Amino acid sequence: MLEAQGYQVEVARNGAEGIEKVLSFHPDVTLFDIMMPEMDGYEACLRLKSREETNNIPLILVTALDDRESRLKGFKAGADEFLTKPIDRVELTLRLQNLIKVKEYGDFLKDYSKTLESMVHQRTLELENAYREVENANERIKKGYLDTIYRLTMAAEYRDEDTGNHLRRISFYSQMISKELGMSDTFVDTICYSSPMHDIGKIGIPDAILLKADRLTSEEFELAKTHTVIGGNLLRGSESEILQMAEKIALNHHERWDGTGYPSGLGGNHIPIEGRIVTMADQYDALRSRRPYKPWMSHKEALAVITKGDGRTRPEGFDPDVLDIFIRREEDFRAIYEEHKDSRSDE
């Protein structure tokens, strides 16, 4: 199928040979059958994802199994996607195209981060005797870094025309909550830059699911939830503190304090604090914003949903300290939304 579409393909007879081929061939995407001689697909996946030179290569597990436990085991091993036999040509093509985009974006983001950090270091050395100029230069770099993150992260959400200033608002909500929690200045600055990348994994979710106006089926919802794992995998392994925090946020911003969230069902303080902060920021903004599957809500309506619940959103799902900050500073949440409201808003 793939050669007929113009892909260059390398084939291995078993898992061990497959790992050798990946190390020598460095493909853009790998496909491993779960059931293989010498080494199964789970083990091959674990080994490749544990190596620095191969952990950013998207990996698809091909299987005749379609049960939940098999998929969870695959995702825990680091798999990015699943294909169930018999293989559908259209599905295969779409998944490959999405994963290739994910890898291209990840490679660019890694290279850009290293380049930017090198530039900052060099500029600091050049201006070490001029403190004021260094301060001004750093401020310009921070603004440029944040603007770049916004623009690059929009690639994950460009298909939704109404996301607009959503990413900027997430930064400001997260900053405010972090300050109220008494976090360090470094933490507050870092979450400002990393929180917009919370949904970066959506770049790997098909348009038909992201833009669906009706309620998702259970199968579609399970696929949509994998954007957390995709985002975590995409951001994994960076030396940048910003991308390290972004990885935690992408993976954990749908976990819930009462353990009802995903992808791992973490609860309480087992959820990284970055995830708990962005959970509140993202939930409030999602309620206020128009989406293909829902209209916008007023601030009063969103406040009621978060503090009282509506069947899907429950106050028990939020860190109590973060929820208390939201209640005390709810007018500031409203002000941030109003100041950075999308021009196409129905409000």
N, C-alpha and C positions, 0 to 999 in steps of 0.2 A: 504493500500500500504506500509506504513512505518513499521508496525509490521511484515509484510511478509519479509522485508529486515533486520530484526533483531534489529530495533530501539525500545527503550523503550518509550512508549507513554502515556501521561496523557491527558485526554479529559475533556473539560468544556462545559457546556450547554449555557453559555452566556458570555458577556464581563466581567462583574463583577466577576463571578466565575473564569474566565480565569486569571484575575490578581491575585486572591488569589492562584490559582494553581502555577503560575509562582513564587510568593513569597515563597511558601513552597517547591516547587519541584526544582527550580533553573535549568531549562532546558538549553541545549546548543543552541537550536533554538526554537523560538515560531512561530506558524502560527495562524493568526487571520482572520476570515472572516470579510469583511467590514460591511456587513449587519448582525447584531446580535441583539437579544432582550436586553433591559435594557441599553446597552452601545455599540455603534458601534465600528468598528475596529479602526477608526481614534482616537477616544477618548482613547481607551485602549492603543494604541500605544503612544500617548502623555503622558499618566500617567506612563507607564513603562519607557519611555526614560527620564522622568524627575526625576526618582529615582536613586540615586547613585548605589544601589545594583543591579539594573536591566538594567541600560542604556547601558551596554556593551553586552547584550544578543541580537544577531541578530534577527530581526523580519520580517517575511514575511506576507504581506497582500494578502489574497485570495479574488478574486472578479470576478463577471461576467462582470464588467465594463472594457472597454478597451480604454477609452478616455484619452486624455492628461491631462485634468484638474484633473481627479480623481487621476492619478499617481502623479502629482505635489503636490496635497493636501496630499497624502500619504507620499511622501518624506519630505515635510515640517513638518509632524507629527513625522518624525524620522524613517520611515520604511526603511529597508535595501534592500528589494526585493519585487517584485510583482509576483503572479501567477494568470493567468486568467483561469477561468473555461471554458470547462472541463479540469481537471488536466491531464497533460501528465506525465506518470510515469518517463520517462527518464529525462525530464526537471526538475521535482521535485527532483529526485536523484542528478542531477548535481548542482542545486542551493543549496541544503542542504549541499553537500560536500564542496562547495566553502565557504559557510557561516560558517561552522564548522571550516574550516581552518582559516578564518578571526578571529573568536573568540579565537582560540588557540593562534594565533599570537599576538592578542591584549592582552590576559592575560599574555603571556610571556613578552611582551614589558613593560607592566605596572609593573610587578614584578621585571623585570630587572632594570628598571629605579629607583625604590625605593631602591633596593639593592645597586645599584651603588652610589646613592646619600648618602646612609648610610655609605658606605665604604669611600667616599671622606671626609665626616664630621669626621669620626673616625680618619682617617689618619691626618687630619689637627690638631685635638686636641693633638694627640700624638707628632706632630712635631712643635708645636706652638713656641717653643724656638729656632728653627733652621730654620730661614727664607729661606736660600738657599736650604736646603733639601726639604722644603715644595714646593718651586717653581719648583724644578725638579720633585717632585712627582706629582704635579698638571699637569705638562706638559705631563708626561707619561700617566696619567689618561685621559687627553683630547684626546691624540692620540688613546688610547685604546677605548674610548667612540666613537670617530668618526669611527674607524675601525669597531667596533661592529655595529654601525648604518649602515654603508655601507653593511656589510655582511647580517644583518637582512633584510634590505630593498631590497636586491637582491632577497629575497624570492618572492617579488611582481613582479619581472621582470625576474626571472630565465628562463622563457620560451622563452625569446628573447635572443638568444645567442650573439647578437651584442651590447647589452647595456654596457657591460664591464665597462670602466672607465667613462661612462656617468655620474654616480652619483658623482664621484670625481670632474669632470669638473664643474658640477652644483654648487658645494660648492665654487670653486675658482671664477667662474664668479660672484656669488652672493656676496661673500666677497668684490670683487673689486668694484662692483656697490655701495654697502653699504658705503664703505669708501669714494667714490667720492661724495655721497649724504651727507656726513658729519655725518653719524650715529655714535652713541657711540661705544666704544670698546666692551662693553657687547653685543650690538646688532649685531655687526660684527661677534663676536665669536659664538653667538647663531644661526645666520642664516647659519653659516658654518656647524653646526651640524644638523640643522633641515631641510635645503633645500633638502638633498638627499631623504627625505621621501615624496616628492611632489606627486609621483605616487604610493604610497603604496596601494591605493584603487584598483589598477589593479589586486590585488590578488583575487578580487571577480568577475572579468570579464572572461568569458569562453575563452579557447584557440582559438576556432574557430573564434572569433572576433579579439583577440589580434594579432594573427598570420596570418590573412587573407591577401593574396597577392593582391586581387582585391579591388576596392572601396567598402566601406561598404554601405549597404542599409540604408535608413533613419531609419528603426527600429533598425538595428544593431548599427548605430551611436548614437541613443538615449540611448541605453543600455551602449555603451562604455563611454558615457559622465557621467554616474553615478559613475565612479571611483572617481570623486571629492567628491561626497557625502559619498561614502563608506569610503574613506580615512579620511574625516573629522569626521565621526562617530567613526571610529576605534581609532582615536587619542584623542577624546573628553574626558574631565573630569580629565586630569592628573594635578598633582601639579607641575610637572616639567616645567620650563620655556621653555626648548627646545621642549618638546612635545606640549606645548601650542602654540608656534610659528609654529611648524610643522602642527598642525591642521588648522591654518589660511592659510598656504601655500597650503596644500592638497586641501582645499575647494575652494580657490580663484585663483589658478595659471592659470586657463583658462578664468577668467573674462577679459574683454577688456575695455580700457580707454573710448572708444566710446559707451559702453553699449551693444556690440554685442556678448559678451562671455556667458559662462555658469558656474555654474548651475543657478545663480540667476539674470543674466543680470545686474549686478552692473556696474557703470560707474564712471570715474573720481576718486576723493578722497574718494568715498564710498568704493572703493576696498582697503583693508589693504595694507600698503606699502610693507609688506613682499611678498604678492601675486604679486604686480606690478614688484618687483625686479626679482622674480623667473620666471615670464612670459617671460621676455627678455632672461634670462639665458637659460631657457628650449627651447624657440623658436629657438635661434641661434644654440644650440647644436642639436636639432631635425633636422634642415635643413642640418647641416654638416654630420649627421650620416646616415648610411645605415639602412633601416628597411625592413621588409618583403614586404611592399607595395610601397617602393620608393628607388631609388639609393641615394648615398651621393651627396652633393653639395660642390663645392669649396668655399673658404672663399669669394672670389669676388662675386660669385653667391648668397651666403647667405646674404652678405652685400646689394646687389641690392634688394633682396626680402624684407628685413626688412625696408629699407629706401624708396623704391618706391612702393612695393606691388606686388602681383602676382595673384590677384583674391581672394585668401583665406586669405593671410596675408596682413594686411594694416598698414602703419605707424601710422594711427589714432588710432589703437588698443593699442598702447604703451603709458605709462606715458611719456609726453614730456621731462621731466627732465632725465628720464632713457634712452630714445631714444638719447638724446643729449650726454649722457655719452658713450653710445655704439658707436656713430659716432666718438667722440673724442678719444676713447680708442680701436677702432676696431682692431688695431694691437696687443693689449694685449689679446683680445679675440682669435685672431688667434694663438698667442703664447701658450696660455693655452691649446687650442685644440691640437696643434702639440705636446706639451710636454707630454700630457696624452692621446694620440691617442690610440685606440684599436689596438692590434697586428694584428687583422683580417681585419683592414680597407682596402678598395679598393684603397685608395689614395696613 
